């Protein structure tokens, strides 16, 4: 059965489609078209932004206590129905149900943080800054926020942004990926069920024209984006040229350095889990293992052994890894296996043999693959593959491995595996990346901190959620007040503090 997945604008479904165009939504495990989604353009975005702008005025005047109550109610609704949301994610993205449930849990962490909005938005007060003069600061919402989110986390990434933005008093227009759009609509409906006024959270589907409409719209005040580096750069440049504040979280090439003193069993487990979880379709996946000799052969042997036990198939059947999100993406990722061999890398495990996959034959299957003897000139090293392809680069020393990581243009996340505290401390200080794991392969911070990378992994200076998110979605205002009658007459001099 094919369903139509509607926009959600001002509390109602809508099917505005630019030039009547709809996109197909697939079940990646079967290859079947299960839905059609309207590809909105300027018209749909205009309606959503108008609804958000109207709603924003009333919402910013809503007390912090009331906002927190609605956020608490939203949290309880989503937590009680998390299994339902996980099924929606798996049906359109393909990740296994356990992974989808974990995505929902991590998104709820940010909702829980947003429930503390009265604490997060406190200002400062200085009594008697000058004679009979007090000064205090406040933070106010920016207005209307556009959120452009990727396919790989259709629930968690939107929840990195809209709970904080809404808690701070803004209204939001969310543009999810057209590949797996249903999770965002489900979340918006649950938020209104919790008491959020219509128009405060809107969902518009579409491609580039919808993105451009958000970036250009004069009533959109801020943009939050997650996606590839070329698109992040485009979003940042076009959005800032239009006078908006923009945070654009971009691509990654995450390295995991393994020192000779590390627990190799633990490191092998981590490399497999972080390299192939969610079929490698994570911006925080480990895609490069930096093996400091003389342990490369032994580490690769242990990784290969663990890969042999992985079960690839339909995410609803208890498998370890599901399909890729689309047939086109599957072909793109598979092409890197040919490219790696052609450039001289050793293909240790070839994931293109999918005869034993536990799923329908037309699913978008590619099993985990492993390369050895990769160097920094190869496309399998330089490109963000975004699939289940793990590369091993051999180095002779910690210093050589650190230089390799720091020379890479990406700086999203990185990890080191070692039992040497001095090496770990040096690594966390010297490595050029925004998130660092020490014996932790995927160092995604908890909600109370902030998520974001360095170098070509972030455009803008503000990370996602945590204190950075609160700062991004609010503007500072300083009030200087005096209630006593001013002494003296006319004085054109610059006011002093005395």
C-alpha positions as CSV (number, residue, x, y, z in Angstrom):
1,X,0.0,0.0,0.0
2,X,1.4,3.4,-1.0
3,X,0.5,6.3,1.3
4,X,0.8,10.1,0.8
5,X,3.0,11.7,3.4
6,X,1.7,15.2,3.8
7,X,3.4,18.5,4.9
8,X,2.3,19.7,8.4
9,X,1.5,23.4,8.3
10,X,-0.3,25.3,10.9
11,X,-1.6,22.2,12.5
12,X,-3.0,20.6,9.4
13,X,-1.8,18.3,6.6
14,X,-1.2,19.6,3.2
15,X,0.0,18.3,-0.2
16,X,1.4,21.5,-1.9
17,X,3.8,20.2,-4.6
18,X,5.9,22.5,-6.8
19,X,4.8,21.8,-10.4
20,X,2.8,18.8,-9.1
21,X,5.9,16.8,-8.3
22,X,6.0,14.0,-5.8
23,X,8.9,11.9,-4.7
24,X,8.9,8.1,-4.0
25,X,9.6,6.8,-0.5
26,X,11.0,3.3,-0.4
27,X,11.2,0.5,2.1
28,X,15.0,-0.1,1.8
29,X,14.7,-3.7,2.9
30,X,12.3,-4.7,0.1
31,X,12.9,-2.1,-2.6
32,X,9.2,-1.3,-2.7
33,X,7.7,2.1,-3.0
34,X,5.6,2.6,0.2
35,X,4.9,6.3,0.1
36,X,4.8,9.4,-2.0
37,X,5.8,12.8,-0.6
38,X,4.9,16.2,-2.1
39,X,8.0,18.1,-3.1
40,X,7.2,21.6,-1.9
41,X,8.8,24.7,-3.1
42,X,8.4,28.4,-2.5
43,X,4.6,28.2,-2.1
44,X,4.7,25.6,0.6
45,X,7.6,27.3,2.4
46,X,5.8,30.6,2.3
47,X,2.7,29.2,3.9
48,X,4.7,27.4,6.6
49,X,6.8,30.5,7.4
50,X,3.7,32.7,7.5
51,X,2.1,30.3,10.0
52,X,5.3,30.2,12.0
53,X,5.6,34.0,12.0
54,X,2.0,34.4,13.2
55,X,2.4,31.7,15.9
56,X,5.8,33.0,17.1
57,X,4.4,36.2,18.5
58,X,2.0,34.4,20.8
59,X,4.5,31.7,21.6
60,X,7.2,34.0,22.8
61,X,4.7,35.6,25.2
62,X,3.9,32.2,26.6
63,X,5.4,31.8,30.1
64,X,8.5,29.7,30.6
65,X,6.5,27.6,33.0
66,X,3.9,26.8,30.4
67,X,6.5,26.1,27.7
68,X,8.2,23.7,30.1
69,X,4.9,21.9,30.9
70,X,4.3,21.3,27.2
71,X,7.8,20.0,26.6
72,X,7.4,17.6,29.6
73,X,4.2,16.4,28.1
74,X,5.8,15.9,24.6
75,X,8.6,14.0,26.2
76,X,6.2,11.7,28.0
77,X,4.2,11.0,24.8
78,X,7.3,10.2,22.7
79,X,8.8,8.1,25.4
80,X,5.6,6.1,25.8
81,X,5.4,5.5,22.0
82,X,9.0,5.2,21.1
83,X,8.6,1.8,19.7
84,X,6.0,3.1,17.2
85,X,8.5,5.8,16.1
86,X,11.3,3.3,15.8
87,X,9.2,1.2,13.4
88,X,8.6,4.3,11.2
89,X,12.3,5.0,11.1
90,X,13.2,1.4,10.2
91,X,10.6,1.2,7.5
92,X,11.9,4.2,5.6
93,X,15.6,4.4,6.6
94,X,16.4,0.7,6.9
95,X,18.4,0.8,10.2
96,X,17.7,-2.1,12.6
97,X,15.0,-1.5,15.2
98,X,17.4,-1.5,18.1
99,X,19.4,1.3,16.4
100,X,16.2,3.2,15.6
101,X,15.1,3.0,19.3
102,X,18.6,4.2,20.3
103,X,18.2,7.2,18.0
104,X,14.9,8.1,19.7
105,X,16.4,7.8,23.1
106,X,19.3,10.2,22.2
107,X,16.8,12.7,20.8
108,X,14.8,12.6,24.0
109,X,17.9,13.6,25.9
110,X,17.7,17.0,24.2
111,X,14.0,17.2,24.9
112,X,14.8,16.6,28.5
113,X,17.4,19.3,28.4
114,X,14.8,21.7,26.9
115,X,12.4,21.0,29.7
116,X,14.8,23.0,31.9
117,X,14.3,26.1,29.8
118,X,13.7,28.4,32.8
119,X,17.2,27.6,34.0
120,X,18.7,27.9,30.5
121,X,17.4,31.3,29.8
122,X,18.3,33.1,33.0
123,X,20.0,36.5,32.5
124,X,22.2,38.5,34.8
125,X,21.7,41.5,37.1
126,X,24.0,44.2,38.4
127,X,22.7,46.5,41.0
128,X,24.2,50.0,41.3
129,X,26.4,49.8,38.2
130,X,26.4,53.6,38.4
131,X,24.7,56.0,40.8
132,X,21.1,54.8,41.1
133,X,21.6,52.8,37.8
134,X,21.0,49.1,37.4
135,X,22.0,46.9,34.5
136,X,20.5,43.5,33.6
137,X,20.7,41.2,30.6
138,X,18.0,39.0,29.0
139,X,17.9,36.5,26.2
140,X,15.0,36.6,23.7
141,X,14.0,34.3,20.8
142,X,15.3,35.1,17.4
143,X,11.8,34.5,15.8
144,X,11.4,31.9,13.0
145,X,13.9,29.1,12.7
146,X,14.4,26.9,9.7
147,X,15.8,23.3,10.4
148,X,17.1,21.3,7.4
149,X,17.8,17.7,8.5
150,X,19.4,14.7,6.8
151,X,18.1,11.2,6.1
152,X,20.4,9.3,8.4
153,X,18.8,10.3,11.7
154,X,15.2,11.3,10.7
155,X,14.1,11.7,14.4
156,X,17.3,12.4,16.4
157,X,18.7,15.2,14.3
158,X,15.5,17.2,14.2
159,X,15.3,16.7,18.0
160,X,18.7,18.2,18.3
161,X,17.2,21.5,17.2
162,X,13.5,22.1,17.4
163,X,13.0,21.4,21.2
164,X,15.7,24.0,22.1
165,X,14.4,26.5,19.5
166,X,10.8,26.1,20.7
167,X,11.7,26.1,24.4
168,X,13.5,29.4,23.8
169,X,10.3,30.9,22.3
170,X,10.8,30.5,18.6
171,X,8.6,28.9,15.9
172,X,10.1,26.4,13.6
173,X,9.8,25.2,9.9
174,X,11.4,21.8,9.6
175,X,12.5,20.5,6.2
176,X,13.4,16.8,6.6
177,X,14.9,14.5,4.0
178,X,12.5,13.5,1.4
179,X,13.9,10.0,1.6
180,X,12.4,9.2,5.1
181,X,10.0,12.1,5.9
182,X,7.4,10.4,8.1
183,X,9.3,10.6,11.5
184,X,9.3,14.4,11.4
185,X,5.6,14.7,10.7
186,X,4.9,12.1,13.5
187,X,6.9,14.2,15.9
188,X,5.2,17.5,15.0
189,X,1.8,15.8,15.5
190,X,2.8,14.5,18.9
191,X,4.1,17.9,20.0
192,X,0.7,19.5,19.2
193,X,-1.0,16.6,21.0
194,X,1.1,17.7,24.0
195,X,-0.3,21.2,23.8
196,X,2.0,23.1,21.4
197,X,-0.1,25.7,19.5
198,X,-0.5,25.2,15.8
199,X,2.1,26.9,13.6
200,X,4.9,26.7,16.2
201,X,6.3,23.5,14.6
202,X,5.7,23.1,10.8
203,X,7.1,20.4,8.5
204,X,7.6,21.1,4.8
205,X,8.9,18.4,2.4
206,X,11.0,19.0,-0.7
207,X,14.4,19.2,-2.3
208,X,16.7,22.1,-3.3
209,X,13.9,24.6,-4.1
210,X,12.4,24.2,-0.6
211,X,15.9,24.7,1.0
212,X,16.5,27.8,-1.1
213,X,13.1,29.2,-0.2
214,X,14.0,28.8,3.5
215,X,17.4,30.4,3.0
216,X,16.0,33.3,1.1
217,X,12.8,34.0,3.0
218,X,13.0,37.4,4.8
219,X,11.0,36.1,7.7
220,X,13.3,33.2,8.5
221,X,15.8,34.5,11.1
222,X,18.0,31.4,11.7
223,X,19.0,28.2,9.9
224,X,20.2,24.9,11.4
225,X,21.5,22.4,8.9
226,X,23.1,18.9,9.0
227,X,24.4,17.3,5.8
228,X,27.4,16.9,3.5
229,X,30.2,19.5,3.4
230,X,29.5,20.9,-0.1
231,X,25.8,21.5,0.8
232,X,26.7,22.8,4.3
233,X,29.0,25.4,2.7
234,X,26.3,26.4,0.2
235,X,23.7,26.7,3.0
236,X,26.0,28.8,5.2
237,X,27.0,31.1,2.4
238,X,23.6,31.7,1.0
239,X,21.9,32.0,4.4
240,X,24.4,34.4,5.8
241,X,24.2,36.5,2.6
242,X,20.5,36.8,3.3
243,X,21.3,38.1,6.8
244,X,20.5,35.0,8.8
245,X,22.5,33.4,11.5
246,X,23.4,29.9,10.3
247,X,24.9,26.8,11.9
248,X,25.7,24.2,9.3
249,X,27.0,20.9,10.5
250,X,28.9,19.1,7.7
251,X,30.7,16.0,6.6
252,X,33.2,13.8,8.3
253,X,36.0,11.3,8.0
254,X,36.3,10.0,11.5
255,X,39.6,8.3,12.5
256,X,40.2,5.9,15.3
257,X,43.8,5.5,16.3
258,X,44.8,2.3,18.0
259,X,48.1,2.3,19.9
260,X,50.2,-0.9,20.5
261,X,49.3,-1.0,24.2
262,X,45.5,-1.0,23.5
263,X,43.2,-3.9,24.3
264,X,42.9,-5.2,20.8
265,X,39.7,-7.2,21.4
266,X,38.0,-4.0,22.7
267,X,39.4,-2.0,19.8
268,X,38.2,-4.5,17.2
269,X,34.8,-4.6,18.8
270,X,34.7,-0.8,18.7
271,X,35.9,-0.6,15.0
272,X,33.1,-3.0,13.9
273,X,30.4,-1.4,16.0
274,X,31.3,2.2,15.0
275,X,32.1,1.4,11.4
276,X,29.1,-0.7,10.4
277,X,26.3,0.4,12.8
278,X,23.4,1.9,10.8
279,X,25.2,0.6,7.7
280,X,27.9,3.3,8.2
281,X,25.3,6.0,7.5
282,X,26.3,8.1,10.4
283,X,28.3,11.3,10.5
284,X,30.0,9.9,13.5
285,X,30.9,6.5,12.0
286,X,34.4,5.4,12.2
287,X,35.6,5.1,8.6
288,X,39.4,5.0,9.2
289,X,41.3,2.9,11.7
290,X,44.8,4.2,12.2
291,X,46.8,1.2,13.3
292,X,50.1,2.0,15.0
293,X,52.6,-0.7,14.2
294,X,53.3,-3.5,15.0
295,X,49.7,-4.3,15.8
296,X,48.0,-3.8,12.4
297,X,48.0,-7.5,11.3
298,X,46.6,-8.7,14.6
299,X,44.0,-5.9,14.8
300,X,42.8,-6.6,11.2
301,X,42.5,-10.3,11.9
302,X,40.3,-9.6,14.9
303,X,38.1,-7.1,12.9
304,X,37.7,-9.6,10.0
305,X,36.7,-12.4,12.4
306,X,34.0,-10.2,14.0
307,X,32.7,-9.1,10.6
308,X,32.2,-12.7,9.7
309,X,29.6,-13.1,12.4
310,X,27.5,-10.0,11.4
311,X,24.1,-10.7,10.1
312,X,22.9,-8.3,7.4
313,X,19.2,-8.1,6.6
314,X,15.8,-6.6,7.3
315,X,16.0,-4.4,10.4
316,X,12.7,-5.9,11.6
317,X,14.2,-9.4,11.8
318,X,16.7,-9.0,14.5
319,X,19.7,-8.5,12.2
320,X,22.9,-6.6,13.0
321,X,22.9,-4.3,10.0
322,X,20.2,-3.3,7.6
323,X,20.2,-2.0,4.0
324,X,21.3,1.3,2.6
325,X,18.7,4.0,2.3
326,X,18.3,4.0,-1.5
327,X,19.4,2.0,-4.5
328,X,21.3,5.0,-5.8
329,X,23.2,5.4,-2.6
330,X,24.0,1.7,-2.5
331,X,25.5,1.9,-6.0
332,X,27.5,4.9,-5.0
333,X,29.0,3.2,-1.9
334,X,29.7,0.0,-3.8
335,X,31.6,1.9,-6.5
336,X,34.2,2.8,-3.9
337,X,35.2,-0.9,-3.6
338,X,36.3,-0.9,-7.2
339,X,38.0,2.5,-6.7
340,X,39.9,1.2,-3.7
341,X,41.2,-1.9,-5.5
342,X,42.1,0.2,-8.5
343,X,44.2,2.6,-6.4
344,X,46.2,-0.3,-4.8
345,X,44.4,-0.9,-1.5
346,X,43.9,-4.5,-0.3
347,X,40.2,-5.5,-0.1
348,X,40.2,-7.8,2.9
349,X,36.4,-8.3,3.0
350,X,34.2,-7.6,0.0
351,X,30.6,-6.8,1.0
352,X,29.1,-7.1,-2.5
353,X,28.3,-10.8,-2.1
354,X,24.8,-10.6,-0.6
355,X,23.6,-14.1,-1.3
356,X,23.1,-14.8,2.4
357,X,21.3,-11.6,3.3
358,X,18.2,-12.1,5.5
359,X,15.9,-10.0,3.4
360,X,14.0,-9.6,0.2
361,X,16.2,-9.8,-3.0
362,X,15.3,-6.3,-4.2
363,X,16.5,-4.6,-0.9
364,X,19.3,-2.1,-1.1
365,X,22.0,-4.5,0.3
366,X,25.7,-4.0,0.8
367,X,27.4,-6.0,3.5
368,X,30.4,-4.6,5.5
369,X,33.6,-4.2,3.7
370,X,37.2,-3.8,4.9
371,X,40.3,-2.3,3.2
372,X,43.9,-2.6,4.4
373,X,47.0,-0.7,3.3
374,X,45.1,2.5,2.5
375,X,46.9,5.7,2.1
376,X,45.9,9.4,2.1
377,X,45.9,9.7,-1.7
378,X,43.1,7.2,-2.3
379,X,39.5,8.3,-2.8
380,X,38.4,5.7,-0.2
381,X,40.3,7.8,2.3
382,X,39.6,11.3,1.1
383,X,35.9,11.0,0.4
384,X,33.1,10.6,2.9
385,X,31.7,7.3,1.7
386,X,28.8,7.2,4.1
387,X,28.4,3.4,4.0
388,X,29.7,0.2,5.5
389,X,33.3,0.6,4.3
390,X,36.1,0.6,6.8
391,X,39.7,1.5,5.9
392,X,42.9,0.7,7.8
393,X,45.9,3.0,7.5
394,X,49.1,1.7,8.9
395,X,51.5,4.2,10.7
396,X,54.8,3.7,12.5
397,X,54.2,6.0,15.4
398,X,51.7,8.0,17.5
399,X,53.1,11.2,16.0
400,X,52.6,10.0,12.5
401,X,49.0,9.0,13.2
402,X,48.2,12.3,14.9
403,X,49.6,14.2,11.9
404,X,47.5,12.1,9.5
405,X,44.3,13.0,11.5
406,X,45.2,16.6,11.8
407,X,46.0,16.9,8.1
408,X,42.6,15.6,7.1
409,X,40.2,18.5,6.1
410,X,37.4,17.1,8.3
411,X,37.4,17.4,12.0
412,X,34.1,16.1,13.3
413,X,34.9,13.3,15.7
414,X,37.9,11.1,16.4
415,X,39.0,8.5,18.9
416,X,42.1,6.9,20.5
417,X,42.4,3.4,22.0
418,X,45.1,3.1,24.5
419,X,45.8,2.2,28.1
420,X,48.4,5.0,28.4
421,X,46.9,8.0,30.2
422,X,49.7,10.3,29.0
423,X,49.1,9.4,25.4
424,X,45.4,9.9,25.8
425,X,45.8,13.3,27.5
426,X,48.2,14.4,24.8
427,X,45.8,13.2,22.1
428,X,42.8,15.1,23.5
429,X,44.9,18.3,23.6
430,X,46.6,18.1,20.2
431,X,44.0,16.5,17.9
432,X,42.1,18.9,15.7
433,X,38.5,17.7,16.0
434,X,35.4,18.9,17.8
435,X,34.6,15.6,19.6
436,X,37.1,13.2,21.0
437,X,36.7,9.7,22.3
438,X,39.2,8.0,24.6
439,X,38.4,4.3,24.3
440,X,35.0,5.4,23.1
441,X,34.6,5.1,19.3
442,X,31.6,7.3,18.8
443,X,32.0,10.3,21.1
444,X,28.6,11.9,20.7
445,X,28.2,14.2,23.7
446,X,25.2,14.0,26.1
447,X,22.6,16.7,25.7
448,X,24.0,19.0,28.4
449,X,27.1,19.5,26.1
450,X,27.1,20.5,22.5
451,X,27.6,18.5,19.2
452,X,29.9,19.9,16.5
453,X,33.1,19.6,14.6
454,X,36.0,21.6,13.4
455,X,37.5,22.5,10.0
456,X,35.2,21.4,7.1
457,X,32.9,19.6,9.4
458,X,31.2,22.9,10.6
459,X,30.3,26.2,9.0
460,X,29.5,28.8,11.6
461,X,30.8,29.1,15.1
462,X,27.9,27.5,17.0
463,X,27.4,23.8,17.7
464,X,24.1,21.9,18.1
465,X,22.0,21.6,21.3
466,X,23.4,22.1,24.8
467,X,24.4,25.7,25.8
468,X,25.4,26.4,22.2
469,X,21.9,25.7,21.0
470,X,20.3,28.0,23.6
471,X,22.7,30.8,22.6
472,X,22.1,30.2,18.9
473,X,18.3,30.5,19.1
474,X,18.3,33.6,21.3
475,X,19.6,37.1,21.1
476,X,21.1,39.0,24.0
477,X,19.6,42.3,25.2
478,X,21.1,44.5,27.9
479,X,18.8,46.9,29.8
480,X,20.2,49.9,31.7
481,X,17.6,51.5,34.1
482,X,17.3,54.4,36.5
483,X,14.1,55.0,38.5
484,X,15.2,58.0,40.6
485,X,14.9,61.5,39.3
486,X,18.1,62.3,37.4
487,X,20.2,65.0,39.0
488,X,21.5,68.1,37.1
489,X,20.5,69.7,33.9
490,X,21.5,69.3,30.3
491,X,24.9,67.6,29.8
492,X,26.0,66.5,26.3
493,X,29.0,64.6,27.6
494,X,29.3,60.8,27.2
495,X,27.7,59.2,30.2
496,X,30.2,57.9,32.7
497,X,29.9,55.3,35.5
498,X,30.3,56.9,38.8
